């Protein structure tokens, strides 16, 4: 979900307003994803590199995350969405961690859509943390399945489609292990302008792809 800051600048509003517009876009996309039969949706909300942004912006984002959890969890729960968070939680404020854990408990039995939220997440850091967890495992025991079990979300299904907004064409440290065979789709729209219809367009485009996983 890229482009909140550029959207804010283009509309001559504070960066925080761009992030709030992005939050509204996310709500619309999550609802449509469930309607069209998507089973797992992972969104990149805050990266390990985002701590390097101006302190005021980071503080606004942390406040927004807390507000969104408080406001949206009851509705997501009622709509059958299971919320999961992946990333390093120790760096987050205790109150935000408590909200995250409560959201996971409250929605844990829902089955309509699993929404994974990458929060304080970095693909390289996830791999390093997995390697650290496997340090004591004998070499012949380090299989792909064992490595996956050491990741932040061991049951997260490898994405079939990765959508990147704002016209940038890179992965930006997102699900590096899991996206090995994902199809990539790039949208020129800034994230706050990305609609549920744009999601359907991306999924329809994915349907025209032929996935061979290295075969012929």
BELHUCOR-V108924 format. One record per residue. N is the residue number from 1. RES is the residue in one small letter. SS is DSSP state (a for helix, b for strand, c for the rest). OMEGA is omega in degrees with one decimal (* if undefined). D_FIRST is the distance of its C-alpha to the first C-alpha in Angstrom with 2 decimals. Layout:
N,RES,SS,OMEGA,D_FIRST
N,RES,SS,OMEGA,D_FIRST
//
This chain:
1,x,c,-172.2,0.00
2,x,c,172.4,3.80
3,x,c,-179.9,6.95
4,x,a,-178.3,7.99
5,x,a,179.2,11.03
6,x,a,176.8,12.08
7,x,a,180.0,11.91
8,x,a,-179.3,14.11
9,x,a,-178.9,16.43
10,x,a,178.8,16.88
11,x,c,177.7,17.89
12,x,c,177.7,20.00
13,x,c,179.4,18.73
14,x,c,178.8,17.96
15,x,a,179.9,14.68
16,x,a,177.9,14.88
17,x,a,175.8,15.00
18,x,a,178.9,11.71
19,x,a,179.1,10.11
20,x,a,174.3,12.37
21,x,a,176.5,11.47
22,x,a,178.1,7.80
23,x,a,177.3,9.68
24,x,a,177.7,11.84
25,x,a,-179.7,9.45
26,x,a,-179.5,8.42
27,x,a,-179.9,12.20
28,x,a,-177.9,13.03
29,x,a,179.7,10.94
30,x,a,-179.4,12.38
31,x,a,-179.6,15.75
32,x,a,178.5,15.81
33,x,a,177.5,14.83
34,x,a,-178.3,17.90
35,x,a,-175.6,19.97
36,x,c,171.2,19.66
37,x,c,173.9,20.49
38,x,c,-177.8,17.42
39,x,c,-178.6,18.78
40,x,b,177.7,15.99
41,x,b,178.8,12.24
42,x,b,-179.4,10.28
43,x,b,-177.9,6.91
44,x,b,-173.5,6.20
45,x,b,-177.4,7.07
46,x,b,-176.6,9.59
47,x,b,176.5,11.17
48,x,a,178.6,14.91
49,x,a,-176.3,14.76
50,x,a,175.3,13.14
51,x,a,-178.7,16.64
52,x,a,177.0,17.87
53,x,c,178.5,16.35
54,x,c,-175.3,19.00
55,x,a,-179.9,20.41
56,x,a,179.9,20.11
57,x,a,178.7,16.34
58,x,a,179.0,16.14
59,x,a,178.3,18.73
60,x,a,179.2,16.96
61,x,a,179.8,13.83
62,x,a,176.0,16.31
63,x,a,179.4,18.12
64,x,a,179.2,15.18
65,x,a,179.8,14.43
66,x,a,179.8,18.16
67,x,a,-178.6,18.41
68,x,a,178.8,15.75
69,x,a,-179.7,17.55
70,x,a,-173.4,20.84
71,x,a,-169.0,19.99
72,x,a,-175.8,17.96
73,x,a,179.2,19.64
74,x,a,-179.6,22.88
75,x,a,178.2,21.35
76,x,a,178.2,19.19
77,x,a,-179.6,22.38
78,x,a,-179.2,24.46
79,x,c,175.0,22.27
80,x,c,179.9,22.70
81,x,b,174.6,19.27
82,x,b,-178.4,19.69
83,x,b,177.0,17.35
84,x,b,179.6,17.13
85,x,b,177.5,15.75
86,x,b,-178.8,15.72
87,x,c,-179.3,16.23
88,x,c,-175.7,19.01
89,x,c,-173.2,20.19
90,x,c,-178.7,23.24
91,x,c,-177.3,21.57
92,x,c,178.4,20.37
93,x,c,-179.1,22.83
94,x,a,-178.8,25.24
95,x,a,178.4,24.51
96,x,a,177.3,20.77
97,x,a,179.6,21.83
98,x,a,177.8,24.33
99,x,a,179.1,21.88
100,x,a,-179.1,19.71
101,x,a,178.9,22.95
102,x,a,178.7,24.20
103,x,a,179.4,21.17
104,x,a,178.5,21.61
105,x,a,-174.9,25.33
106,x,a,-174.5,25.16
107,x,a,-169.2,22.97
108,x,c,-178.0,24.26
109,x,c,-177.8,26.52
110,x,c,-172.4,24.20
111,x,c,-176.3,23.82
112,x,c,-179.9,22.10
113,x,b,172.9,18.57
114,x,b,179.8,17.44
115,x,b,176.5,14.09
116,x,b,179.5,13.28
117,x,b,-180.0,11.23
118,x,b,-172.0,10.90
119,x,b,-170.1,12.41
120,x,b,-173.5,14.21
121,x,b,171.0,13.48
122,x,c,-177.4,14.37
123,x,a,179.0,15.45
124,x,a,179.9,18.64
125,x,a,177.3,19.50
126,x,a,179.2,19.25
127,x,a,178.6,21.67
128,x,a,179.1,23.94
129,x,a,177.6,24.12
130,x,a,177.9,25.01
131,x,a,178.8,27.67
132,x,a,179.9,29.05
133,x,a,-176.8,29.41
134,x,c,-173.4,31.21
135,x,c,-177.0,33.50
136,x,c,-178.8,36.49
137,x,c,177.7,36.06
138,x,c,-174.5,38.67
139,x,a,-177.9,37.44
140,x,a,178.1,38.44
141,x,a,-179.1,36.41
142,x,c,177.0,33.02
143,x,c,176.4,31.84
144,x,a,179.7,28.40
145,x,a,179.0,28.82
146,x,a,179.4,29.86
147,x,a,179.5,26.95
148,x,a,-179.1,24.46
149,x,a,-179.0,26.31
150,x,c,180.0,25.67
151,x,c,-177.1,21.85
152,x,c,179.7,19.84
153,x,c,-173.0,19.45
154,x,c,179.7,22.53
155,x,c,176.5,22.30
156,x,c,-178.6,18.69
157,x,c,176.7,19.29
158,x,c,-177.5,18.31
159,x,c,174.2,15.41
160,x,c,-175.6,16.97
161,x,b,173.6,13.92
162,x,b,-179.3,10.75
163,x,b,178.0,8.38
164,x,b,-179.4,6.74
165,x,c,172.4,6.09
166,x,c,176.9,8.21
167,x,c,176.8,11.18
168,x,c,-177.7,10.88
169,x,c,177.7,12.55
170,x,c,-179.0,12.32
171,x,c,177.7,11.24
172,x,c,170.2,10.97
173,x,c,-176.7,12.85
174,x,c,173.6,10.88
175,x,c,-174.2,13.56
176,x,c,179.1,16.10
177,x,c,-172.0,19.03
178,x,c,-173.2,17.67
179,x,c,-175.1,16.14
180,x,c,-178.7,19.55
181,x,c,179.2,20.18
182,x,c,169.8,16.86
183,x,b,-176.6,16.60
184,x,b,179.2,13.88
185,x,b,-177.0,12.51
186,x,b,178.3,11.18
187,x,c,177.9,10.50
188,x,c,-177.6,11.77
189,x,c,170.0,10.21
190,x,c,-171.0,8.21
191,x,a,-179.4,5.43
192,x,a,179.0,8.47
193,x,a,-178.6,10.58
194,x,c,-173.2,8.99
195,x,c,175.3,11.73
196,x,a,177.0,13.31
197,x,a,176.2,15.52
198,x,a,176.0,12.88
199,x,a,179.8,12.02
200,x,a,178.3,15.80
201,x,a,179.3,16.20
202,x,a,179.8,14.00
203,x,a,177.7,16.00
204,x,a,177.8,19.17
205,x,a,176.9,18.61
206,x,a,-179.0,18.19
207,x,c,178.4,21.51
208,x,c,-177.3,23.24
209,x,c,173.2,22.52
210,x,c,-177.0,25.31
211,x,c,-176.4,24.38
212,x,c,177.1,27.29
213,x,c,177.9,26.13
214,x,c,179.4,28.41
215,x,c,180.0,31.27
216,x,c,*,32.88
//
